[in-house]
Amino acid sequence: MVKSIEAAAFEHGFNVILVDTNYDAKRAADYVRRLIELKVAGVLMMTSELDPMVIGELQREQVRVVFHNLGTAGEYMSNIVVDYAAGIKEAVHYLIDLGHRKIAHIAGPSHFRSAVTRREAFMEAMAARLPGETVPAIYEGDFKFEGGQRAAAEILAAKDLPTAVLAANDMMALGAMREFRSAGLAVPQEISVVGFDDIAFAALSQPPLTTVCSPRLEIGRKAVEALVMTIAHPSQPGVEIHLSTYLVKRESSGPPPQDKSSTSVCSRVQT
């Protein structure tokens, strides 16, 4: 996404100042205030979490801004909306069509709007496709590799193992796969894993990760185009741009194992 933003900005004669929030809303607010002080031409907020007070500051300072699934389009402001819920539901349907019934979800932090959206979409899809089934297990992660490992450890410690795990992003999915392999579970022969985002590492993992692709190149290009439009035409209101996701099927997912008689990870390791 950063490469796409930088390339598009360069084409329009702008330079890019890049800051990383590390999923920290306070850090994001501090950075925005610094950028306002620098009197930048505009701000691309490619994070889904931001203090509403900061949005108000941007409006008062008349800073041109593009949000990523945050806020609403209006004066000086545009919004790139990615249908994350549809992507999660497509992944759930895919796993159920493969034969999975016991699917767990590794969610992002509950205070993140994007994580809540994906968690709710998972629950809705499971309830719609498997009515009357046991409520699926939800494990909270942190959108990071280590969070996926910790969530996978909790899954392994549970009484009944799921046959598939859908993570809210690829980093947690990759962390979960590492933990499952360390415990002696074969992916996808004994447990399928699906991620979300389609980062570069997803195709390079072993096995390559099935994931929902968030169109980051298009997000970056569209975001810059929307920002440049509001900079060049101050009287023109911002726009809301909707983008879709799609499932990328790779080798980390497959049908559920036929024999689920084993009741613990230890028995699997010993065999």
C-alpha positions in Angstrom: 0.0 0.0 0.0 2.8 2.4 0.9 4.5 1.8 -2.5 1.2 2.4 -4.3 0.6 5.7 -2.3 4.2 6.9 -3.0 4.0 6.1 -6.7 0.6 7.9 -7.1 1.7 10.9 -5.0 4.9 11.2 -7.1 2.8 11.3 -10.3 0.9 14.2 -8.9 4.0 16.1 -7.8 3.8 15.4 -4.0 6.3 13.8 -1.6 5.2 11.4 1.1 6.0 11.6 4.9 5.4 8.2 6.3 4.5 7.5 10.0 3.6 4.2 11.6 1.0 4.1 14.4 1.7 0.5 15.4 -2.1 0.1 16.1 -1.8 2.7 18.8 -4.6 5.3 18.7 -2.7 7.8 20.9 0.4 7.6 18.8 -1.8 8.2 15.7 -3.3 11.3 17.3 0.2 12.6 18.1 1.4 12.1 14.6 -1.7 13.8 13.1 -1.1 16.9 15.3 2.6 17.0 14.1 1.5 16.8 10.5 -0.9 19.6 11.0 1.9 21.7 12.5 4.0 20.9 9.4 1.1 22.3 7.2 1.1 19.2 4.9 -1.0 19.4 1.8 -3.1 16.5 3.0 -3.2 13.4 5.2 -4.0 9.8 4.3 -5.2 8.0 7.5 -4.6 4.3 6.5 -5.6 3.2 10.0 -9.0 2.2 11.2 -8.6 3.7 14.7 -8.5 7.4 15.5 -9.7 9.6 18.4 -12.8 11.4 17.2 -11.3 14.6 18.8 -8.5 14.4 16.2 -11.0 14.2 13.4 -12.5 17.4 14.7 -9.1 19.1 14.8 -8.5 18.1 11.1 -11.9 19.6 10.2 -11.2 22.9 12.1 -7.8 23.2 10.4 -9.3 22.5 7.0 -6.8 19.7 6.3 -7.6 17.6 3.3 -7.8 14.0 4.6 -8.7 10.5 3.3 -9.7 7.9 5.8 -9.6 4.2 5.6 -13.0 2.7 6.8 -13.3 5.6 9.2 -15.4 8.7 9.4 -17.7 9.9 6.7 -17.0 11.8 3.4 -17.8 15.5 3.5 -16.1 18.8 3.3 -12.3 18.3 3.0 -12.7 14.6 3.8 -13.0 11.4 1.7 -13.3 7.8 2.8 -12.1 4.5 1.3 -14.5 1.8 2.3 -13.4 -1.8 2.0 -16.0 -4.5 2.5 -14.2 -6.5 5.1 -17.4 -8.2 6.3 -18.0 -9.7 2.8 -14.5 -11.0 2.8 -14.9 -12.8 6.1 -18.2 -14.2 5.0 -16.7 -15.5 1.8 -14.0 -17.3 3.8 -16.5 -18.8 6.2 -18.6 -20.1 3.3 -15.5 -21.6 1.6 -14.6 -23.5 4.7 -18.1 -24.8 5.3 -18.3 -25.9 1.6 -15.1 -27.9 2.2 -17.0 -29.7 5.0 -15.8 -27.9 8.1 -18.3 -27.4 10.9 -16.0 -26.6 13.9 -14.4 -23.3 12.9 -12.7 -21.0 15.3 -12.0 -17.3 14.8 -8.9 -15.5 16.0 -10.1 -11.9 16.3 -8.3 -8.6 16.5 -8.5 -6.4 19.6 -12.1 -5.7 20.6 -11.4 -2.0 20.9 -10.6 -1.9 17.1 -13.6 -1.1 14.9 -12.1 -3.2 12.1 -11.7 -6.2 14.4 -15.3 -5.9 15.6 -16.5 -5.8 12.0 -14.7 -9.0 11.1 -15.7 -10.7 14.3 -19.4 -9.9 13.8 -19.2 -10.9 10.2 -17.8 -14.3 11.2 -20.6 -14.9 13.8 -23.3 -13.9 11.3 -21.9 -16.1 8.6 -21.6 -19.1 10.9 -25.1 -18.6 12.3 -26.6 -18.3 8.7 -24.9 -21.3 7.3 -24.9 -23.6 10.4 -28.1 -22.7 12.3 -28.5 -24.6 15.5 -24.8 -25.5 15.8 -22.7 -24.7 18.8 -21.6 -21.1 19.0 -18.1 -21.0 17.5 -15.1 -20.2 19.7 -13.6 -16.7 19.5 -10.0 -16.1 20.5 -8.8 -12.5 20.8 -5.5 -11.6 19.3 -3.6 -8.4 18.6 -3.2 -8.4 14.8 0.5 -9.4 15.4 2.4 -12.7 14.8 2.9 -13.3 18.5 -0.9 -12.7 19.1 -1.6 -15.5 16.6 0.7 -17.8 18.4 -0.9 -17.1 21.8 -4.4 -17.6 20.4 -3.3 -20.9 18.8 -1.9 -22.0 22.2 -5.3 -21.4 23.7 -7.0 -23.3 20.9 -4.6 -26.2 21.5 -5.4 -26.2 25.2 -9.2 -26.4 24.6 -11.0 -29.7 25.1 -12.1 -30.0 21.4 -10.0 -28.8 18.6 -11.6 -27.0 15.7 -11.0 -28.4 12.2 -10.4 -24.9 10.8 -9.3 -21.5 12.1 -10.1 -18.2 10.4 -7.8 -15.3 11.6 -8.7 -11.6 11.3 -5.4 -10.9 9.6 -2.5 -12.8 8.0 0.1 -12.1 10.7 -2.0 -13.8 13.3 -2.8 -16.6 10.8 1.0 -17.1 10.3 1.6 -17.1 14.0 -1.1 -19.7 14.5 0.3 -22.0 11.8 3.7 -21.8 13.5 2.2 -22.8 16.9 0.1 -25.6 15.3 3.2 -27.1 13.6 5.2 -26.9 16.8 2.5 -28.9 18.5 2.7 -31.6 15.8 -0.4 -30.7 13.9 -0.2 -30.8 10.1 -1.7 -27.9 8.1 -4.1 -28.4 6.4 -4.4 -32.2 6.9 -5.4 -31.9 10.6 -6.3 -28.2 10.8 -7.0 -25.6 8.1 -5.9 -22.0 8.5 -7.2 -19.0 6.6 -6.0 -15.4 7.0 -7.0 -11.9 5.8 -5.1 -9.2 3.9 -2.9 -11.3 1.5 0.4 -9.8 2.6 3.5 -10.8 0.7 4.5 -13.4 3.3 1.2 -15.2 2.8 2.2 -16.7 -0.5 5.7 -17.5 0.9 4.7 -19.4 4.1 4.8 -23.2 4.4 2.2 -24.1 3.4 1.2 -21.0 1.4 -1.7 -19.3 3.3 -5.2 -19.2 2.0 -6.4 -15.6 2.7 -8.9 -12.9 1.8 -7.2 -10.3 -0.4 -7.6 -6.7 0.6 -6.8 -4.7 -2.6 -4.0 -2.6 -1.0 -2.6 -1.3 -4.3 -6.0 0.0 -5.4 -6.6 1.4 -1.9 -3.4 3.4 -2.1 -4.0 4.7 -5.6 -7.7 5.6 -5.0 -6.7 7.3 -1.7 -4.2 9.6 -3.3 -6.6 10.4 -6.2 -9.3 11.4 -3.7 -6.9 13.5 -1.7 -5.5 15.3 -4.7 -9.0 16.0 -5.9 -9.9 17.8 -2.7 -6.5 19.7 -2.7 -7.0 20.9 -6.3 -10.7 21.7 -5.9 -11.1 23.1 -2.4 -14.8 23.8 -2.8 -15.6 20.2 -4.0 -16.7 17.8 -1.2 -14.9 14.6 -0.5 -16.0 11.3 -1.9 -16.7 7.8 -0.6 -15.0 5.0 -2.6 -16.1 1.4 -2.1 -13.7 -1.5 -2.8 -14.3 -5.3 -2.7 -12.2 -8.1 -1.3 -11.7 -11.6 -2.8 -10.6 -15.0 -1.5 -7.2 -16.4 -2.6 -7.2 -20.2 -2.2 -3.8 -21.7 -1.3 -2.5 -24.9 0.4 -3.2 -24.0 4.0 -6.8 -25.0 3.7 -8.5 -28.3 2.8 -11.3 -30.7 3.8 -11.5 -31.6 7.5 -9.8 -34.7 8.6 -12.0 -37.8 8.4 -11.0 -39.3 11.7 -11.5 -37.0 14.6 -11.3 -39.6 17.3 -8.2 -38.1 18.9 -9.1 -35.9 21.8 -5.8 -34.2 22.6 -2.8 -32.8 21.0 -0.6 -35.0 23.1 -2.1 -38.1 21.4 -1.4 -36.7 18.0 2.2 -35.9 18.9 2.8 -39.4 20.3 1.4 -41.1 17.2 
